Amino acid sequence: MTDTQTTNPPRLTRLAFHGPLSESRAAALVRRLSRTNPATVLDIGCGWGELMLRVLAATPEATGIGVDLNGDDLDRARSNAEDRGLGRRAEFVEESATKTARGPADLVLCVGASQALSTDGAPDPLIEALRELRRLVTDDGRVLLGEGFWQRPPTPAELKGMWPGASADDHHDLATLLDLAVAAGFRPEWTETANLDEWEEFESAYQADVEIWLAGHPDHPLAAETRERLDRHRAQWMSYRGVLGLAYLTLVPAR
């Protein structure tokens, strides 16, 4: 095989964060979350742990643990931690977060990963996840929850084009999301939502490197599979664009 045929597509190299989060919003979140000087940080579904590493850089006395099931992302997290001189304060473990005993921590990050805290068959996985987050945070701590919500009710045609089995019950609206957080034992310190620019930057960066790779490797053994995956994801994005939102909630435990 030629080098062109043996080179595999890259993976998520253009993303700083695995979600619609701009640099300016991330900086504001880090400032807010580090204001309480957390000594311990727990990142649920951490991926490559970019937000946790930035919090640790802003709070020199803090230590952090990131939990995820993706070994490749965790390797990237460990490499980034070492490169930034944070290797001794950041630990990344490959394990399930369901019923985790890693808490309580002064700051718990759970961005786009609430499903990692719920058990199979839960009547409302988000309610269970919120209760778990309350268990995992200290009484004087903070939780950053990044959670999807419907910006408006999706139509049947839009749902059909989203992820397999997409249902209107998959998410709540923003008001209900906040009410559920309060019912689980929190008060919302700050409520913000990803804007369209953040979504478009994320979704474009999510695909961009692989799109370029595919354009240059039409005869690669993985080309057909890669093309199908890219086209499917783009169609899904077009179905939830402007319908699915992401809220960033900074939550304070209520005593």
N, C-alpha and C positions, 0 to 999 in steps of 0.2 A: 504493500500500500504506500501511496505518497504521503508526505507530511500533511497535505490538505485533507486526506482521508482519515488520518489518525488523530487529528486535533479535535477534541470534544468541545461542545459549546461552553462558554463561560457561565458563571452563576452569580447574579446579583452584585456585580462588581461596582455598579454605579450608585448603589443605594447606601446612604449613611445610616438610615433607619429603615426598618422593615415595616413601613406604614406611611401614611400621608402626614408627615411632620417636617415642617420647614426648619431651617437653621435658626431663624429669629424666634419661632415659637419654642424650639428646644432650649434655646438660651434663657428665655423667660421662665420656662418650667424649672430648669436647673436652679436659677436664682431663687425661685419661690420654695422649692423643695429643700434646698440647702440652708435656708434661713433659720430653720429650727435645729441646725447642727446635729443631724442624725449620727449616732455612733455605729448603727448597723443598718444595712440596706439588703432587702431581699427582692430579687427580680424574678417574677414568675413568667415562664415562657420567654426567657430572656433573649433567645436568638443569639446574635453576636454581642449583645450587652452594651450597645453604644450609649444608651441613655444612662445606665448605671455607671459606666466608666466616667462619663462627664460629671455625674454627681460626686463620685469619689474624688475626682480631680478638684472639685470645688469645696470639698470637706476633707481636709488632709488627715483628720483623725479617724475617719470612718473606714469600716471594712464592709465588703459586700459579697453576697452569694447569688449567683445566677443559676437558675434551674431550667433545663430544657431537654428535649429528647432528640434533637438534631445534632449529631456528633460533628458534622462539618461546620455548622454555625458556632459550636462551642470551641472548636479549634481556632476559628477566626477570632473569637472573643479572647482567648488566652494569648494569642499572638499580639492582638492590639493592646492588651493589658501590659504585656512585657515591653512593647515598643514605647509605651507612655510612662514607664516606671511605676506601674500599678500592680505588677504581678504578685507582690506580697500581700496586697490588700484586697484583691479580687479573686474569688474562687468560682469556678464554673463546673457544675456537676450535671452529668447525664442521667437523669432520673425523672420519674413522674412527679408532678406536683400535687396529685390527688391525695388529700389527707396528709400533706407534708408536715413533718415535725421540725421544719427549718426555722419557724418563727418562735416567738414574736420578734419583730424587728421594728426599729424606729421609723423606717420608711419602707413601704412595700410598693413596688412597681408592678403593674399588671396591664400591659398595653397590648390590646388585641389578643389576649390570651386567657380570658375568663373561662373558656371551655376547659382549660387545663385543671381547673379547681372543682369541676362538677363531676358527678358520677353518672354512669350510664343509666338512662331511664328516669333521671330527675324530672319532676313535673315542670319546673322552670329552672333550667340550668343557671341562669343569671342570679336568681335568688339564692341558690346554694353557693354560688361563687362569692356573692357579696357577704354572706355569713362567714365563709371561710376567710375572706379578707379581713373582716373584723376580728376574727380569732388570731390572725397572723400579725396584726399590728399592735404595738404597745399603746397604752391609753393616751400618751402624750405625743403619739406619732402622727404620721400622715400616710395616706394611700393615694397613689396616682393610678386611676383606672382609665384606660383607653378602651372605649366600648362602642360597638356599632349601634346605630339607631336608624329608624326610618325617618327621613326628612319629610316624606309624605307617604301615604299608603301606596304600595306598589300595585300596578295593574296585573291581571293574570298573564298578559303577554310579556310584561317585564319579568315577572317571576319565572316564567318558562325559559327565559334566556339567561338567567343567573346560574348559580352553582346547582349541581344535581339535587333535586328534591327541595329546592328553595320554596319557602312558605312565608306567608305574611306573619306567621307566629315566630319566625326566626329572630325578630328584633322587636323592641318596643319603640315608641316615640320618645323624644327627649324628656318631656315632662314626666312620663311614666318611669323612665330610667332614673331620674332624680328622686322621685317618690320612693322607688324601691331601695335606693341607697339610704335614704333617711330611715325607712322601715327596718333596714338591716343594722342600724346603730351608728349612722354617720350624719354629719352636717356638711353640706357642700361649701367649702371655702372658695372655690373658683370653678366656674363652668365655661368651657370654650369648646369650639368645634372646628375641625379641619375645614379649610375653605377649598374652593374648586381648584385654585392654583396648586395647592398642596396635593390634592388628589391626582391632578394631571401630571405633576412632576413625579409622584410615586409610581403611578401606573406606567408612564412612559419609561422611566428608569428601570422598572421591573422587567421590561421586555427588550430594552434597546440593544444591549450587548448581544443578546441571542439573535435578534433580528438582523443585525449587521453580520454576525457569524453565518446565519442561514443564507443571506444574500451572496456570500462568498464561498459557500460550501454546498452547492446544490446537489452534488453527487455523493456526499458523505453518507455512510450507512445509517446515520441517525437523522438525516435530513427530513425524511417523510414524517417520522414521529415528532420531531421538533416543530415542523411546520403545523401539524395538526394541533399541537399543544398551544403554540402561539396564537393561532387563529381562534381556537376555542376560548382562550383567556381574553383576547381582545373583544370577542363578541359578548362575553359575560360582562366585561367592564362597560361596554356600551349599553347594556341592559340595566346596570345599577348606577350608572353615572347620573348624578343629580338626585338619586333616590336614596341610596345608602349613605349615611353620614357616619362620622366617627367623632365621638365626644371625648374630651380630655377633662376628667373630673378630679380635682384635688379635694380629697375627703378627709375630714377631721373626725376621729372617733368620739362619739358622745358617751359620757359616763352614765 
